[in-house]
């Protein structure tokens, strides 16, 4: 265990008291992802007092940062050195006062448009310092990729939604901003043809980075972003076809895709009772016959499909996803209560469920951290 500074010691005292009194705690940074998850219970335990960059070695492509540090602040620092978080974590900051944190980024484990090409949040977590449910400060991993001694516990924190412990500090691998970039637009293309193109391109040595197929006014459009060496991007533009867009002009659209502020997402407000569903399927899955003839927004070269449908369509959507070898879950609930989304991935394995429960008990024996935030009785 490590020594604690004053701010972390105060948090540890609160965790210790909560464990003794069986008082649930809701770990919270900027709160920009409060809309996602089964429930929000417990007294708020604010991580934003744990802020600041601990160390940054641009030449080593590693940054260590405290969990309450604003994500925008970290991204700005990396940009000054021509580096980035390649998995493009969403902020979901809907007002100027909103500010996603680095700890929330890791805890949520959500990635943006480039996820299918560059990997997920967990792939960039090198190490983490975590306060467990016994108020013990534990460190896992390190600051290098080859630190493989023992279990890779630090990456368990990615996507655990704070149910295993409070992330105090995290070390992340970062990468240089690719020198070459281009976005190609393919007009008047239906979903089936777009998926076929993406599948074909996926089998070729092309610098695919992100993709988005969306239907607007009954007309489908496919956007494909290329990133990599300048020569590779230029060669791909010549062979793939489509219309090349100006990078500066289209950049805000990719941000809007990441942040779910594109008009397609906003249209859900005009459909009372519709939730935003997240279907994760193999990228080779053909177009699905969705309830009510709904047309999805397709990302990740076909592997991620956003669907607007009533929550009572859940059985149908889950059956479709399972038949394709994937899963379906509500990402944003239909109700006005933003904490009612069923953010889970339909685990059907009893053995896997037991592993999750044992992990939870090992890290948080009193069950005080974010109770009810995810499924499996947590």
C-alpha positions in Angstrom: 0.0 0.0 0.0 1.1 3.6 -0.7 1.0 6.6 1.6 -1.9 9.0 1.1 -1.9 12.8 0.7 -4.4 14.9 2.7 -7.2 14.8 0.1 -7.0 11.1 -0.4 -6.7 10.4 3.3 -9.9 12.3 3.9 -11.6 10.1 1.2 -10.2 7.0 2.8 -11.6 8.0 6.2 -15.0 8.4 4.6 -14.8 5.0 2.9 -13.7 3.4 6.2 -16.7 5.0 8.0 -19.1 4.0 5.2 -18.0 0.4 5.3 -18.4 0.3 9.0 -21.9 1.8 8.8 -22.9 0.0 5.6 -23.5 3.4 4.0 -23.6 3.2 0.2 -21.3 5.7 -1.7 -21.7 6.9 -5.2 -18.3 7.6 -6.7 -18.6 10.6 -9.0 -16.3 12.8 -11.0 -17.9 15.3 -13.4 -21.1 13.3 -13.5 -21.3 13.5 -17.3 -22.2 9.9 -17.6 -24.8 9.7 -14.8 -27.4 9.0 -17.5 -26.0 5.5 -18.0 -26.4 2.7 -15.6 -29.1 0.8 -13.7 -29.3 3.2 -10.8 -27.6 6.0 -8.9 -27.6 5.3 -5.1 -25.6 6.5 -2.2 -23.9 9.6 -0.9 -21.8 11.3 -3.6 -18.1 10.7 -3.2 -16.5 13.4 -5.4 -13.2 12.5 -7.0 -12.4 16.0 -8.4 -10.3 16.9 -5.3 -7.8 14.3 -6.8 -6.6 16.5 -9.7 -3.4 17.1 -11.5 -0.8 15.4 -13.8 1.6 13.4 -11.8 4.1 12.8 -14.5 4.3 13.0 -18.3 7.1 11.8 -20.5 6.3 12.6 -24.1 9.3 10.7 -25.4 8.1 7.6 -23.5 4.4 8.0 -24.6 3.2 7.7 -21.0 1.2 10.0 -18.8 0.2 9.5 -15.1 -2.7 11.6 -13.9 -4.9 11.8 -10.9 -8.5 10.6 -11.4 -10.3 13.9 -10.8 -8.3 15.7 -13.5 -10.6 17.1 -16.3 -10.3 15.0 -19.4 -10.2 18.1 -21.6 -7.2 19.3 -19.6 -5.3 16.1 -20.2 -6.2 16.1 -23.9 -5.0 19.7 -24.3 -1.7 18.9 -22.6 -1.2 15.9 -25.0 -2.1 18.0 -28.0 0.7 20.5 -27.1 3.1 17.7 -27.7 1.4 16.3 -30.8 0.0 13.3 -28.9 -3.5 12.0 -28.1 -5.7 9.4 -26.6 -6.3 7.5 -29.8 -9.5 5.7 -28.6 -11.3 9.1 -28.5 -13.2 8.9 -25.2 -16.5 10.7 -25.2 -17.0 13.5 -22.7 -20.8 13.8 -22.9 -20.5 17.3 -21.5 -23.8 18.9 -22.4 -23.4 22.3 -20.8 -20.4 24.6 -20.4 -20.3 23.7 -16.7 -19.9 19.9 -17.4 -16.5 18.4 -17.3 -15.6 14.8 -17.8 -12.8 13.4 -15.7 -10.0 11.0 -16.4 -11.2 8.6 -13.7 -14.7 8.7 -15.2 -13.2 7.9 -18.6 -11.5 4.8 -17.3 -14.4 3.7 -15.0 -16.9 4.0 -17.9 -14.6 2.3 -20.4 -16.3 4.0 -23.3 -14.5 4.7 -26.6 -15.3 6.8 -29.6 -15.4 6.4 -33.4 -11.8 4.9 -33.7 -12.4 2.1 -31.2 -12.5 -0.7 -33.8 -9.2 0.3 -35.3 -7.1 1.4 -32.4 -8.5 -0.5 -29.4 -10.4 0.3 -26.3 -9.7 2.4 -23.1 -8.5 -0.7 -21.2 -5.8 -1.4 -23.9 -4.1 1.9 -22.9 -4.3 1.5 -19.1 -0.7 0.7 -17.9 -1.3 1.0 -14.2 -3.7 2.3 -11.6 -3.8 3.2 -7.9 -7.1 2.3 -6.4 -8.8 2.8 -3.0 -10.7 -0.4 -2.2 -13.7 -0.9 0.1 -11.4 -1.5 3.1 -10.0 2.0 2.5 -6.7 0.4 1.4 -4.7 2.2 -1.3 -3.5 -0.4 -3.8 -1.3 0.0 -6.8 -1.4 -2.3 -9.9 0.6 -2.4 -13.1 3.2 0.3 -13.9 4.2 2.7 -16.5 5.5 0.4 -19.2 3.8 -2.0 -21.6 6.0 -4.9 -20.6 5.0 -4.9 -16.9 3.4 -8.3 -16.9 4.1 -9.6 -13.4 1.0 -10.9 -11.7 -2.6 -10.3 -12.7 -3.5 -7.3 -14.9 -5.7 -5.9 -12.2 -5.5 -2.3 -13.3 -7.5 -3.0 -16.5 -10.3 -4.5 -14.5 -11.1 -0.9 -13.5 -12.0 0.0 -17.1 -15.7 -0.4 -17.5 -16.3 -1.4 -13.9 -18.2 1.9 -13.3 -16.6 2.4 -9.9 -18.1 -0.8 -8.4 -14.7 -2.2 -7.5 -13.1 0.8 -6.0 -12.2 4.5 -6.4 -9.6 5.1 -9.0 -7.1 7.6 -7.4 -4.5 7.7 -10.2 -3.9 6.1 -13.5 -1.0 5.7 -16.0 -2.0 5.7 -19.6 -0.2 4.9 -22.9 -0.6 7.8 -25.4 0.3 7.9 -29.1 1.4 10.6 -31.6 -1.3 12.2 -33.7 -1.2 10.4 -37.1 0.5 12.6 -39.8 -2.0 11.7 -42.4 -5.8 12.0 -42.3 -8.7 12.1 -44.7 -12.5 11.6 -44.6 -14.3 10.1 -47.6 -18.1 10.4 -48.1 -20.1 7.9 -50.1 -23.5 9.3 -51.0 -26.9 7.6 -51.5 -25.8 4.2 -50.2 -28.0 1.9 -48.3 -27.0 0.1 -45.1 -26.4 -3.3 -46.7 -24.1 -1.9 -49.4 -22.3 0.2 -46.8 -21.7 -2.9 -44.7 -20.4 -4.8 -47.7 -17.9 -2.1 -48.5 -16.7 -1.9 -44.9 -16.3 -5.6 -44.8 -14.3 -5.6 -48.0 -12.1 -2.8 -47.0 -11.5 -4.5 -43.6 -9.7 -7.3 -45.5 -7.3 -4.9 -47.2 -4.2 -3.1 -46.0 -6.0 0.3 -45.7 -5.5 2.8 -42.9 -9.1 2.6 -41.8 -9.7 4.5 -38.6 -13.4 5.3 -38.2 -16.7 4.9 -40.1 -20.2 6.1 -39.8 -23.3 5.2 -41.8 -26.4 7.2 -41.2 -29.7 7.7 -42.9 -31.1 11.2 -43.2 -34.4 11.9 -45.0 -34.5 8.4 -46.3 -31.0 8.7 -47.9 -28.1 6.8 -46.5 -24.5 8.2 -46.4 -21.3 6.5 -45.4 -18.4 8.4 -43.9 -15.0 6.7 -43.6 -12.0 8.3 -41.9 -8.5 7.3 -42.8 -5.5 7.9 -40.5 -1.9 6.9 -40.7 1.2 7.6 -42.8 0.6 10.3 -45.4 1.5 8.1 -48.3 -0.8 5.3 -47.1 -3.8 7.7 -46.7 -3.2 9.3 -50.1 -3.0 5.9 -51.8 -6.2 4.8 -50.1 -8.1 7.9 -51.2 -7.2 7.1 -54.8 -8.4 3.5 -54.6 -11.5 3.7 -52.4 -13.5 6.2 -54.3 -16.0 8.6 -52.7 -15.8 12.3 -52.2 -12.9 13.6 -50.1 -13.9 16.2 -47.5 -11.9 19.0 -46.0 -10.4 17.8 -42.7 -11.1 21.0 -40.8 -14.7 21.1 -42.0 -15.6 17.5 -41.1 -13.7 17.3 -37.8 -16.6 18.8 -35.8 -18.9 16.1 -37.3 -16.6 13.3 -36.0 -16.7 15.0 -32.5 -20.5 15.2 -32.8 -20.6 11.5 -33.6 -18.4 10.8 -30.6 -20.5 13.0 -28.3 -23.8 11.8 -29.7 -24.9 15.2 -30.8 -25.5 14.5 -34.4 -29.0 15.2 -35.7 -29.7 11.5 -35.8 -29.3 11.3 -32.0 -31.3 14.4 -31.5 -34.2 13.1 -33.5 -35.0 10.7 -30.6 -36.6 13.6 -28.8 -39.3 13.6 -31.4 -40.1 10.0 -30.7 -41.7 9.8 -27.2 -40.9 6.6 -25.4 -37.9 5.7 -27.5 -34.7 4.7 -25.8 -31.2 4.7 -27.4 -30.1 1.1 -27.7 -26.5 -0.1 -28.2 -26.1 -3.2 -30.3 -22.6 -4.7 -30.3 -22.3 -7.4 -33.0 -19.6 -8.9 -35.2 -18.7 -6.4 -38.0 -19.7 -8.9 -40.7 -23.3 -9.1 -39.4 -25.7 -8.1 -42.2 -28.3 -5.3 -41.9 -30.8 -6.3 -39.2 -34.6 -6.1 -39.6 -35.2 -3.8 -36.7 -38.6 -3.2 -35.0 -40.7 -0.7 -36.8 -38.3 -0.6 -39.7 -35.9 1.5 -37.7 -32.6 2.5 -39.4 -29.6 2.4 -37.1 -26.5 4.6 -37.0 -23.7 2.3 -37.7 -20.1 2.8 -36.4 -16.9 0.8 -35.9 -17.0 -0.7 -39.4 -20.3 -2.4 -38.7 -19.7 -3.7 -35.2 -21.6 -1.0 -33.3 -25.2 -0.2 -34.2 -27.2 2.5 -32.4 -30.9 2.0 -32.5 -33.8 4.2 -31.5 -36.7 2.0 -30.3 -39.1 1.6 -27.3 -37.7 -0.1 -24.3 -40.4 -2.8 -24.7 -38.6 -3.8 -27.9 -35.8 -5.1 -25.7 -36.6 -8.8 -26.1 -36.6 -8.5 -29.9 -33.4 -6.5 -30.0 -31.6 -8.8 -27.6 -32.7 -11.9 -29.5 -31.4 -10.3 -32.8 -28.1 -9.4 -31.2 -27.6 -12.8 -29.6 -28.4 -14.6 -32.8 -25.7 -12.6 -34.5 -23.2 -13.4 -31.6 -23.5 -10.1 -29.9 -25.4 -8.2 -27.2 -27.9 -5.4 -26.9 -28.4 -2.9 -24.0 -30.2 0.4 -23.3 -27.6 3.2 -23.4 -30.0 6.2 -22.8 -33.3 5.4 -21.2 -36.6 6.5 -22.8 -38.0 8.0 -19.6 -37.3 11.5 -18.3 -35.3 9.9 -15.4 -31.8 9.9 -16.9 -30.6 7.3 -14.3 -32.9 4.5 -15.5 -30.9 3.2 -18.4 -30.1 -0.5 -18.2 -26.4 -0.3 -18.9 -25.5 -3.9 -19.0 -24.4 -6.4 -21.5 -26.7 -9.4 -21.0 -24.3 -11.8 -19.4 -25.8 -15.3 -19.8 -22.9 -17.3 -18.3 -23.5 -18.3 -14.7 -19.8 -19.0 -14.3 -18.9 -15.5 -15.5 -21.5 -14.0 -13.2 -19.9 -15.8 -10.3 -16.5 -14.4 -11.2 -17.9 -10.9 -11.3 -19.5 -11.4 -7.9 -16.3 -12.8 -6.3 -14.3 -9.8 -7.7 -16.8 -7.4 -6.3 -16.6 -9.1 -2.8 -12.8 -9.1 -2.9 -12.5 -5.4 -3.7 -15.6 -4.1 -1.9 -16.7 -6.7 0.8 -19.2 -4.3 2.4 -20.8 -3.6 -1.0 -20.7 0.2 -0.5 -19.3 1.3 -3.9 -21.9 2.4 -6.5 -24.5 -0.2 -5.5 -27.0 -1.0 -8.4 -24.9 0.9 -11.0 -24.5 -2.3 -13.0 -26.2 -5.7 -13.2 -25.4 -9.0 -11.4 -26.7 -7.8 -8.0 -23.9 -5.3 -7.4 
